[in-house]
Amino acid sequence: MMLKDSDRLLGTIEQALRAGQLGAKRRRTSHNAVDLSTLVSEYVSLARTRHRLAPDRLTYRATAPTDDSGRRFVLGDEDELRAVVSNLVDNAIK
């Protein structure tokens, strides 16, 4: 858990540094297929552990359509999507 928190904090720092660079030049983001269900599920599980929440206090129910493998993909930059999901979940908990 400490390693995941450390990775999350490093990501937050990198995001802040990238935001600071945006004033000087536009950052190119990659637009790849990202498995949103997996990304959100992983972060919800991490948030439950970090905030010591019972499993029924924070849940994720996917409602978006799936592909043939049962996964939900969106096009976007995985790092940016991860930052958005973490901010949304953390704000919801607060």
Biopython code that builds the backbone (N, CA, C, O; Angstrom):
import numpy as np
from Bio.PDB.StructureBuilder import StructureBuilder

atoms = [
    (1, "MET", "N", (0.825, -1.190, 0.000)),
    (1, "MET", "CA", (0.000, 0.000, 0.000)),
    (1, "MET", "C", (0.864, 1.247, 0.000)),
    (1, "MET", "O", (0.544, 2.234, -0.662)),
    (2, "MET", "N", (1.970, 1.199, 0.750)),
    (2, "MET", "CA", (2.860, 2.354, 0.792)),
    (2, "MET", "C", (3.473, 2.614, -0.579)),
    (2, "MET", "O", (3.632, 3.768, -0.977)),
    (3, "LEU", "N", (3.817, 1.551, -1.304)),
    (3, "LEU", "CA", (4.387, 1.732, -2.626)),
    (3, "LEU", "C", (3.374, 2.344, -3.580)),
    (3, "LEU", "O", (3.723, 3.206, -4.387)),
    (4, "LYS", "N", (2.117, 1.905, -3.497)),
    (4, "LYS", "CA", (1.077, 2.463, -4.354)),
    (4, "LYS", "C", (0.839, 3.932, -4.016)),
    (4, "LYS", "O", (0.668, 4.761, -4.910)),
    (5, "ASP", "N", (0.830, 4.251, -2.723)),
    (5, "ASP", "CA", (0.672, 5.652, -2.316)),
    (5, "ASP", "C", (1.845, 6.492, -2.805)),
    (5, "ASP", "O", (1.669, 7.624, -3.254)),
    (6, "SER", "N", (3.034, 5.925, -2.712)),
    (6, "SER", "CA", (4.216, 6.630, -3.185)),
    (6, "SER", "C", (4.124, 6.876, -4.690)),
    (6, "SER", "O", (4.445, 7.967, -5.161)),
    (7, "ASP", "N", (3.687, 5.870, -5.443)),
    (7, "ASP", "CA", (3.503, 6.030, -6.889)),
    (7, "ASP", "C", (2.442, 7.077, -7.185)),
    (7, "ASP", "O", (2.599, 7.870, -8.114)),
    (8, "ARG", "N", (1.365, 7.090, -6.409)),
    (8, "ARG", "CA", (0.302, 8.070, -6.615)),
    (8, "ARG", "C", (0.817, 9.479, -6.365)),
    (8, "ARG", "O", (0.524, 10.399, -7.129)),
    (9, "LEU", "N", (1.592, 9.647, -5.287)),
    (9, "LEU", "CA", (2.147, 10.968, -4.982)),
    (9, "LEU", "C", (3.135, 11.415, -6.049)),
    (9, "LEU", "O", (3.168, 12.588, -6.420)),
    (10, "LEU", "N", (3.938, 10.480, -6.540)),
    (10, "LEU", "CA", (4.861, 10.807, -7.618)),
    (10, "LEU", "C", (4.089, 11.249, -8.858)),
    (10, "LEU", "O", (4.476, 12.203, -9.532)),
    (11, "GLY", "N", (3.000, 10.552, -9.151)),
    (11, "GLY", "CA", (2.159, 10.940, -10.277)),
    (11, "GLY", "C", (1.570, 12.318, -10.097)),
    (11, "GLY", "O", (1.490, 13.090, -11.053)),
    (12, "THR", "N", (1.158, 12.638, -8.890)),
    (12, "THR", "CA", (0.598, 13.964, -8.603)),
    (12, "THR", "C", (1.661, 15.047, -8.793)),
    (12, "THR", "O", (1.382, 16.111, -9.344)),
    (13, "ILE", "N", (2.860, 14.771, -8.341)),
    (13, "ILE", "CA", (3.960, 15.726, -8.499)),
    (13, "ILE", "C", (4.281, 15.928, -9.975)),
    (13, "ILE", "O", (4.472, 17.053, -10.435)),
    (14, "GLU", "N", (4.337, 14.811, -10.710)),
    (14, "GLU", "CA", (4.623, 14.911, -12.146)),
    (14, "GLU", "C", (3.517, 15.685, -12.865)),
    (14, "GLU", "O", (3.786, 16.463, -13.781)),
    (15, "GLN", "N", (2.289, 15.467, -12.446)),
    (15, "GLN", "CA", (1.167, 16.188, -13.057)),
    (15, "GLN", "C", (1.295, 17.692, -12.778)),
    (15, "GLN", "O", (1.059, 18.510, -13.668)),
    (16, "ALA", "N", (1.661, 18.051, -11.567)),
    (16, "ALA", "CA", (1.837, 19.465, -11.228)),
    (16, "ALA", "C", (2.979, 20.082, -12.038)),
    (16, "ALA", "O", (2.880, 21.223, -12.491)),
    (17, "LEU", "N", (4.051, 19.330, -12.215)),
    (17, "LEU", "CA", (5.161, 19.836, -13.016)),
    (17, "LEU", "C", (4.765, 20.002, -14.481)),
    (17, "LEU", "O", (5.146, 20.981, -15.123)),
    (18, "ARG", "N", (3.993, 19.037, -15.015)),
    (18, "ARG", "CA", (3.524, 19.148, -16.398)),
    (18, "ARG", "C", (2.599, 20.344, -16.554)),
    (18, "ARG", "O", (2.655, 21.051, -17.560)),
    (19, "ALA", "N", (1.748, 20.572, -15.561)),
    (19, "ALA", "CA", (0.837, 21.715, -15.627)),
    (19, "ALA", "C", (1.624, 23.019, -15.668)),
    (19, "ALA", "O", (1.235, 23.960, -16.361)),
    (20, "GLY", "N", (2.718, 23.078, -14.935)),
    (20, "GLY", "CA", (3.559, 24.265, -14.950)),
    (20, "GLY", "C", (4.227, 24.476, -16.293)),
    (20, "GLY", "O", (4.459, 25.614, -16.701)),
    (21, "GLN", "N", (4.539, 23.391, -16.982)),
    (21, "GLN", "CA", (5.171, 23.495, -18.291)),
    (21, "GLN", "C", (4.188, 23.888, -19.376)),
    (21, "GLN", "O", (4.603, 24.354, -20.437)),
    (22, "LEU", "N", (2.904, 23.714, -19.141)),
    (22, "LEU", "CA", (1.907, 24.034, -20.151)),
    (22, "LEU", "C", (1.929, 25.509, -20.526)),
    (22, "LEU", "O", (1.601, 25.870, -21.657)),
    (23, "GLY", "N", (2.311, 26.357, -19.586)),
    (23, "GLY", "CA", (2.391, 27.780, -19.897)),
    (23, "GLY", "C", (3.463, 28.071, -20.942)),
    (23, "GLY", "O", (3.337, 28.998, -21.743)),
    (24, "ALA", "N", (4.521, 27.258, -20.917)),
    (24, "ALA", "CA", (5.613, 27.466, -21.857)),
    (24, "ALA", "C", (5.349, 26.774, -23.199)),
    (24, "ALA", "O", (5.687, 27.317, -24.251)),
    (25, "LYS", "N", (4.755, 25.595, -23.168)),
    (25, "LYS", "CA", (4.464, 24.872, -24.411)),
    (25, "LYS", "C", (3.331, 23.880, -24.156)),
    (25, "LYS", "O", (3.113, 23.454, -23.022)),
    (26, "ARG", "N", (2.638, 23.530, -25.184)),
    (26, "ARG", "CA", (1.535, 22.580, -25.070)),
    (26, "ARG", "C", (2.105, 21.172, -24.998)),
    (26, "ARG", "O", (2.924, 20.791, -25.834)),
    (27, "ARG", "N", (1.680, 20.398, -24.005)),
    (27, "ARG", "CA", (2.126, 19.015, -23.848)),
    (27, "ARG", "C", (1.328, 18.131, -24.786)),
    (27, "ARG", "O", (0.110, 18.267, -24.901)),
    (28, "ARG", "N", (2.016, 17.237, -25.444)),
    (28, "ARG", "CA", (1.319, 16.295, -26.306)),
    (28, "ARG", "C", (0.878, 15.106, -25.468)),
    (28, "ARG", "O", (1.689, 14.449, -24.814)),
    (29, "THR", "N", (-0.391, 14.850, -25.499)),
    (29, "THR", "CA", (-0.907, 13.697, -24.778)),
    (29, "THR", "C", (-1.127, 12.568, -25.770)),
    (29, "THR", "O", (-1.454, 12.792, -26.936)),
    (30, "SER", "N", (-0.944, 11.369, -25.286)),
    (30, "SER", "CA", (-1.193, 10.215, -26.143)),
    (30, "SER", "C", (-2.669, 9.852, -26.040)),
    (30, "SER", "O", (-3.276, 9.982, -24.976)),
    (31, "HIS", "N", (-3.221, 9.414, -27.110)),
    (31, "HIS", "CA", (-4.616, 8.994, -27.122)),
    (31, "HIS", "C", (-4.649, 7.513, -27.445)),
    (31, "HIS", "O", (-4.767, 7.111, -28.603)),
    (32, "ASN", "N", (-4.544, 6.717, -26.403)),
    (32, "ASN", "CA", (-4.545, 5.267, -26.531)),
    (32, "ASN", "C", (-5.832, 4.715, -25.945)),
    (32, "ASN", "O", (-6.547, 5.405, -25.218)),
    (33, "ALA", "N", (-6.116, 3.467, -26.270)),
    (33, "ALA", "CA", (-7.259, 2.791, -25.662)),
    (33, "ALA", "C", (-6.892, 2.443, -24.222)),
    (33, "ALA", "O", (-5.917, 1.731, -23.978)),
    (34, "VAL", "N", (-7.670, 2.944, -23.281)),
    (34, "VAL", "CA", (-7.423, 2.715, -21.858)),
    (34, "VAL", "C", (-8.618, 1.954, -21.292)),
    (34, "VAL", "O", (-9.766, 2.341, -21.509)),
    (35, "ASP", "N", (-8.345, 0.876, -20.567)),
    (35, "ASP", "CA", (-9.407, 0.092, -19.944)),
    (35, "ASP", "C", (-9.885, 0.847, -18.708)),
    (35, "ASP", "O", (-9.296, 0.737, -17.632)),
    (36, "LEU", "N", (-10.950, 1.608, -18.873)),
    (36, "LEU", "CA", (-11.441, 2.474, -17.812)),
    (36, "LEU", "C", (-11.956, 1.682, -16.617)),
    (36, "LEU", "O", (-11.753, 2.089, -15.473)),
    (37, "SER", "N", (-12.620, 0.559, -16.866)),
    (37, "SER", "CA", (-13.142, -0.251, -15.762)),
    (37, "SER", "C", (-12.036, -0.720, -14.839)),
    (37, "SER", "O", (-12.159, -0.642, -13.616)),
    (38, "THR", "N", (-10.957, -1.205, -15.426)),
    (38, "THR", "CA", (-9.836, -1.678, -14.618)),
    (38, "THR", "C", (-9.210, -0.522, -13.845)),
    (38, "THR", "O", (-8.915, -0.649, -12.656)),
    (39, "LEU", "N", (-9.012, 0.595, -14.518)),
    (39, "LEU", "CA", (-8.409, 1.759, -13.883)),
    (39, "LEU", "C", (-9.242, 2.219, -12.684)),
    (39, "LEU", "O", (-8.698, 2.455, -11.605)),
    (40, "VAL", "N", (-10.551, 2.345, -12.868)),
    (40, "VAL", "CA", (-11.425, 2.808, -11.782)),
    (40, "VAL", "C", (-11.493, 1.766, -10.672)),
    (40, "VAL", "O", (-11.424, 2.117, -9.494)),
    (41, "SER", "N", (-11.626, 0.498, -11.028)),
    (41, "SER", "CA", (-11.698, -0.566, -10.009)),
    (41, "SER", "C", (-10.451, -0.585, -9.137)),
    (41, "SER", "O", (-10.539, -0.708, -7.915)),
    (42, "GLU", "N", (-9.286, -0.461, -9.773)),
    (42, "GLU", "CA", (-8.036, -0.462, -9.013)),
    (42, "GLU", "C", (-7.979, 0.726, -8.064)),
    (42, "GLU", "O", (-7.576, 0.580, -6.910)),
    (43, "TYR", "N", (-8.380, 1.901, -8.542)),
    (43, "TYR", "CA", (-8.296, 3.074, -7.680)),
    (43, "TYR", "C", (-9.322, 3.027, -6.555)),
    (43, "TYR", "O", (-9.031, 3.457, -5.439)),
    (44, "VAL", "N", (-10.510, 2.516, -6.828)),
    (44, "VAL", "CA", (-11.528, 2.393, -5.777)),
    (44, "VAL", "C", (-11.030, 1.445, -4.689)),
    (44, "VAL", "O", (-11.201, 1.712, -3.499)),
    (45, "SER", "N", (-10.417, 0.345, -5.097)),
    (45, "SER", "CA", (-9.865, -0.597, -4.117)),
    (45, "SER", "C", (-8.763, 0.059, -3.285)),
    (45, "SER", "O", (-8.713, -0.111, -2.067)),
    (46, "LEU", "N", (-7.890, 0.802, -3.941)),
    (46, "LEU", "CA", (-6.827, 1.501, -3.231)),
    (46, "LEU", "C", (-7.394, 2.554, -2.284)),
    (46, "LEU", "O", (-6.924, 2.692, -1.155)),
    (47, "ALA", "N", (-8.393, 3.289, -2.735)),
    (47, "ALA", "CA", (-9.006, 4.328, -1.897)),
    (47, "ALA", "C", (-9.691, 3.716, -0.683)),
    (47, "ALA", "O", (-9.629, 4.274, 0.413)),
    (48, "ARG", "N", (-10.350, 2.562, -0.874)),
    (48, "ARG", "CA", (-10.980, 1.873, 0.261)),
    (48, "ARG", "C", (-9.948, 1.529, 1.319)),
    (48, "ARG", "O", (-10.182, 1.715, 2.513)),
    (49, "THR", "N", (-8.810, 1.027, 0.876)),
    (49, "THR", "CA", (-7.743, 0.661, 1.811)),
    (49, "THR", "C", (-7.155, 1.896, 2.476)),
    (49, "THR", "O", (-6.971, 1.931, 3.693)),
    (50, "ARG", "N", (-6.866, 2.902, 1.672)),
    (50, "ARG", "CA", (-6.235, 4.117, 2.192)),
    (50, "ARG", "C", (-7.115, 4.821, 3.214)),
    (50, "ARG", "O", (-6.616, 5.330, 4.218)),
    (51, "HIS", "N", (-8.420, 4.855, 2.967)),
    (51, "HIS", "CA", (-9.334, 5.576, 3.848)),
    (51, "HIS", "C", (-10.030, 4.657, 4.849)),
    (51, "HIS", "O", (-10.937, 5.073, 5.570)),
    (52, "ARG", "N", (-9.587, 3.398, 4.879)),
    (52, "ARG", "CA", (-10.130, 2.397, 5.818)),
    (52, "ARG", "C", (-11.652, 2.311, 5.732)),
    (52, "ARG", "O", (-12.349, 2.397, 6.743)),
    (53, "LEU", "N", (-12.152, 2.141, 4.518)),
    (53, "LEU", "CA", (-13.592, 2.053, 4.293)),
    (53, "LEU", "C", (-14.016, 0.602, 4.110)),
    (53, "LEU", "O", (-13.302, -0.198, 3.506)),
    (54, "ALA", "N", (-15.169, 0.284, 4.632)),
    (54, "ALA", "CA", (-15.729, -1.046, 4.405)),
    (54, "ALA", "C", (-16.086, -1.184, 2.927)),
    (54, "ALA", "O", (-16.387, -0.186, 2.273)),
    (55, "PRO", "N", (-16.056, -2.404, 2.392)),
    (55, "PRO", "CA", (-16.343, -2.596, 0.963)),
    (55, "PRO", "C", (-17.679, -2.014, 0.508)),
    (55, "PRO", "O", (-17.802, -1.576, -0.636)),
    (56, "ASP", "N", (-18.673, -2.003, 1.383)),
    (56, "ASP", "CA", (-19.985, -1.479, 0.979)),
    (56, "ASP", "C", (-20.069, 0.052, 1.068)),
    (56, "ASP", "O", (-21.073, 0.635, 0.657)),
    (57, "ARG", "N", (-19.033, 0.708, 1.597)),
    (57, "ARG", "CA", (-19.039, 2.170, 1.727)),
    (57, "ARG", "C", (-18.556, 2.872, 0.466)),
    (57, "ARG", "O", (-18.853, 4.049, 0.258)),
    (58, "LEU", "N", (-17.815, 2.159, -0.374)),
    (58, "LEU", "CA", (-17.335, 2.718, -1.628)),
    (58, "LEU", "C", (-17.364, 1.613, -2.669)),
    (58, "LEU", "O", (-16.600, 0.651, -2.584)),
    (59, "THR", "N", (-18.236, 1.749, -3.639)),
    (59, "THR", "CA", (-18.378, 0.715, -4.661)),
    (59, "THR", "C", (-18.289, 1.333, -6.044)),
    (59, "THR", "O", (-18.461, 2.539, -6.223)),
    (60, "TYR", "N", (-18.018, 0.483, -7.007)),
    (60, "TYR", "CA", (-17.973, 0.903, -8.404)),
    (60, "TYR", "C", (-18.844, -0.056, -9.205)),
    (60, "TYR", "O", (-18.612, -1.265, -9.220)),
    (61, "ARG", "N", (-19.841, 0.503, -9.865)),
    (61, "ARG", "CA", (-20.699, -0.280, -10.754)),
    (61, "ARG", "C", (-20.591, 0.306, -12.152)),
    (61, "ARG", "O", (-21.010, 1.437, -12.399)),
    (62, "ALA", "N", (-20.037, -0.456, -13.040)),
    (62, "ALA", "CA", (-19.857, 0.009, -14.412)),
    (62, "ALA", "C", (-21.173, -0.105, -15.163)),
    (62, "ALA", "O", (-21.858, -1.125, -15.087)),
    (63, "THR", "N", (-21.517, 0.950, -15.886)),
    (63, "THR", "CA", (-22.751, 0.943, -16.665)),
    (63, "THR", "C", (-22.507, 1.216, -18.140)),
    (63, "THR", "O", (-23.429, 1.111, -18.949)),
    (64, "ALA", "N", (-21.296, 1.562, -18.495)),
    (64, "ALA", "CA", (-20.991, 1.848, -19.897)),
    (64, "ALA", "C", (-20.942, 0.551, -20.694)),
    (64, "ALA", "O", (-20.675, -0.511, -20.132)),
    (65, "PRO", "N", (-21.195, 0.626, -21.987)),
    (65, "PRO", "CA", (-21.141, -0.577, -22.826)),
    (65, "PRO", "C", (-19.753, -1.205, -22.833)),
    (65, "PRO", "O", (-18.752, -0.510, -22.659)),
    (66, "THR", "N", (-19.694, -2.508, -23.034)),
    (66, "THR", "CA", (-18.422, -3.224, -23.066)),
    (66, "THR", "C", (-18.120, -3.696, -24.484)),
    (66, "THR", "O", (-19.000, -3.746, -25.343)),
    (67, "ASP", "N", (-16.858, -4.039, -24.704)),
    (67, "ASP", "CA", (-16.500, -4.641, -25.985)),
    (67, "ASP", "C", (-16.729, -6.148, -25.889)),
    (67, "ASP", "O", (-17.316, -6.619, -24.915)),
    (68, "ASP", "N", (-16.279, -6.902, -26.873)),
    (68, "ASP", "CA", (-16.506, -8.346, -26.899)),
    (68, "ASP", "C", (-15.857, -9.077, -25.725)),
    (68, "ASP", "O", (-16.320, -10.147, -25.330)),
    (69, "SER", "N", (-14.793, -8.508, -25.167)),
    (69, "SER", "CA", (-14.102, -9.141, -24.041)),
    (69, "SER", "C", (-14.688, -8.730, -22.689)),
    (69, "SER", "O", (-14.217, -9.182, -21.645)),
    (70, "GLY", "N", (-15.722, -7.867, -22.708)),
    (70, "GLY", "CA", (-16.333, -7.432, -21.457)),
    (70, "GLY", "C", (-15.631, -6.254, -20.811)),
    (70, "GLY", "O", (-15.911, -5.918, -19.661)),
    (71, "ARG", "N", (-14.723, -5.624, -21.539)),
    (71, "ARG", "CA", (-13.984, -4.497, -20.982)),
    (71, "ARG", "C", (-14.515, -3.186, -21.547)),
    (71, "ARG", "O", (-15.128, -3.158, -22.614)),
    (72, "ARG", "N", (-14.273, -2.103, -20.817)),
    (72, "ARG", "CA", (-14.722, -0.774, -21.217)),
    (72, "ARG", "C", (-13.506, 0.084, -21.531)),
    (72, "ARG", "O", (-12.709, 0.401, -20.648)),
    (73, "PHE", "N", (-13.377, 0.449, -22.783)),
    (73, "PHE", "CA", (-12.231, 1.248, -23.201)),
    (73, "PHE", "C", (-12.657, 2.663, -23.546)),
    (73, "PHE", "O", (-13.753, 2.898, -24.054)),
    (74, "VAL", "N", (-11.770, 3.596, -23.261)),
    (74, "VAL", "CA", (-11.923, 4.977, -23.712)),
    (74, "VAL", "C", (-10.601, 5.372, -24.355)),
    (74, "VAL", "O", (-9.553, 4.806, -24.045)),
    (75, "LEU", "N", (-10.661, 6.333, -25.239)),
    (75, "LEU", "CA", (-9.441, 6.856, -25.835)),
    (75, "LEU", "C", (-8.969, 8.036, -25.002)),
    (75, "LEU", "O", (-9.738, 8.954, -24.720)),
    (76, "GLY", "N", (-7.703, 8.007, -24.611)),
    (76, "GLY", "CA", (-7.178, 9.107, -23.826)),
    (76, "GLY", "C", (-5.780, 8.827, -23.332)),
    (76, "GLY", "O", (-5.194, 7.790, -23.643)),
    (77, "ASP", "N", (-5.259, 9.737, -22.579)),
    (77, "ASP", "CA", (-3.943, 9.610, -21.975)),
    (77, "ASP", "C", (-4.129, 8.933, -20.616)),
    (77, "ASP", "O", (-4.815, 9.463, -19.742)),
    (78, "GLU", "N", (-3.517, 7.767, -20.443)),
    (78, "GLU", "CA", (-3.742, 6.994, -19.216)),
    (78, "GLU", "C", (-3.352, 7.764, -17.959)),
    (78, "GLU", "O", (-4.058, 7.694, -16.953)),
    (79, "ASP", "N", (-2.255, 8.487, -17.997)),
    (79, "ASP", "CA", (-1.831, 9.252, -16.816)),
    (79, "ASP", "C", (-2.857, 10.325, -16.463)),
    (79, "ASP", "O", (-3.183, 10.527, -15.293)),
    (80, "GLU", "N", (-3.358, 11.005, -17.481)),
    (80, "GLU", "CA", (-4.357, 12.049, -17.239)),
    (80, "GLU", "C", (-5.661, 11.440, -16.724)),
    (80, "GLU", "O", (-6.276, 11.981, -15.804)),
    (81, "LEU", "N", (-6.083, 10.328, -17.307)),
    (81, "LEU", "CA", (-7.306, 9.666, -16.836)),
    (81, "LEU", "C", (-7.152, 9.176, -15.404)),
    (81, "LEU", "O", (-8.082, 9.273, -14.604)),
    (82, "ARG", "N", (-5.974, 8.651, -15.086)),
    (82, "ARG", "CA", (-5.713, 8.188, -13.711)),
    (82, "ARG", "C", (-5.819, 9.359, -12.732)),
    (82, "ARG", "O", (-6.371, 9.209, -11.642)),
    (83, "ALA", "N", (-5.290, 10.522, -13.120)),
    (83, "ALA", "CA", (-5.366, 11.706, -12.260)),
    (83, "ALA", "C", (-6.814, 12.138, -12.072)),
    (83, "ALA", "O", (-7.214, 12.504, -10.967)),
    (84, "VAL", "N", (-7.598, 12.099, -13.141)),
    (84, "VAL", "CA", (-9.009, 12.486, -13.049)),
    (84, "VAL", "C", (-9.765, 11.544, -12.116)),
    (84, "VAL", "O", (-10.516, 11.986, -11.247)),
    (85, "VAL", "N", (-9.555, 10.235, -12.307)),
    (85, "VAL", "CA", (-10.253, 9.251, -11.467)),
    (85, "VAL", "C", (-9.863, 9.422, -10.010)),
    (85, "VAL", "O", (-10.724, 9.400, -9.131)),
    (86, "SER", "N", (-8.572, 9.591, -9.744)),
    (86, "SER", "CA", (-8.143, 9.738, -8.347)),
    (86, "SER", "C", (-8.744, 10.991, -7.717)),
    (86, "SER", "O", (-9.162, 10.959, -6.560)),
    (87, "ASN", "N", (-8.793, 12.094, -8.465)),
    (87, "ASN", "CA", (-9.387, 13.313, -7.927)),
    (87, "ASN", "C", (-10.877, 13.149, -7.662)),
    (87, "ASN", "O", (-11.374, 13.585, -6.624)),
    (88, "LEU", "N", (-11.593, 12.523, -8.591)),
    (88, "LEU", "CA", (-13.027, 12.315, -8.415)),
    (88, "LEU", "C", (-13.334, 11.438, -7.201)),
    (88, "LEU", "O", (-14.201, 11.761, -6.389)),
    (89, "VAL", "N", (-12.614, 10.331, -7.096)),
    (89, "VAL", "CA", (-12.863, 9.399, -5.975)),
    (89, "VAL", "C", (-12.484, 10.057, -4.654)),
    (89, "VAL", "O", (-13.245, 9.990, -3.689)),
    (90, "ASP", "N", (-11.320, 10.688, -4.601)),
    (90, "ASP", "CA", (-10.899, 11.336, -3.349)),
    (90, "ASP", "C", (-11.873, 12.440, -2.941)),
    (90, "ASP", "O", (-12.203, 12.578, -1.763)),
    (91, "ASN", "N", (-12.328, 13.220, -3.911)),
    (91, "ASN", "CA", (-13.314, 14.279, -3.596)),
    (91, "ASN", "C", (-14.627, 13.686, -3.133)),
    (91, "ASN", "O", (-15.256, 14.232, -2.227)),
    (92, "ALA", "N", (-15.061, 12.586, -3.724)),
    (92, "ALA", "CA", (-16.293, 11.933, -3.303)),
    (92, "ALA", "C", (-16.192, 11.454, -1.862)),
    (92, "ALA", "O", (-17.151, 11.558, -1.097)),
    (93, "ILE", "N", (-15.042, 10.934, -1.500)),
    (93, "ILE", "CA", (-14.847, 10.447, -0.126)),
    (93, "ILE", "C", (-14.841, 11.606, 0.861)),
    (93, "ILE", "O", (-15.429, 11.523, 1.939)),
    (94, "LYS", "N", (-14.173, 12.679, 0.482)),
    (94, "LYS", "CA", (-14.094, 13.851, 1.375)),
    (94, "LYS", "C", (-15.467, 14.463, 1.542)),
    (94, "LYS", "O", (-15.617, 15.457, 2.253)),
]
sb = StructureBuilder()
sb.init_structure("model")
sb.init_model(0)
sb.init_chain("A")
sb.init_seg("    ")
for serial, (resi, resn, name, xyz) in enumerate(atoms, 1):
    if name == "N":
        sb.init_residue(resn, " ", resi, " ")
    sb.init_atom(name, np.array(xyz, "f"), 0.0, 1.0, " ", f" {name:<3s}", serial, name[0])
structure = sb.get_structure()
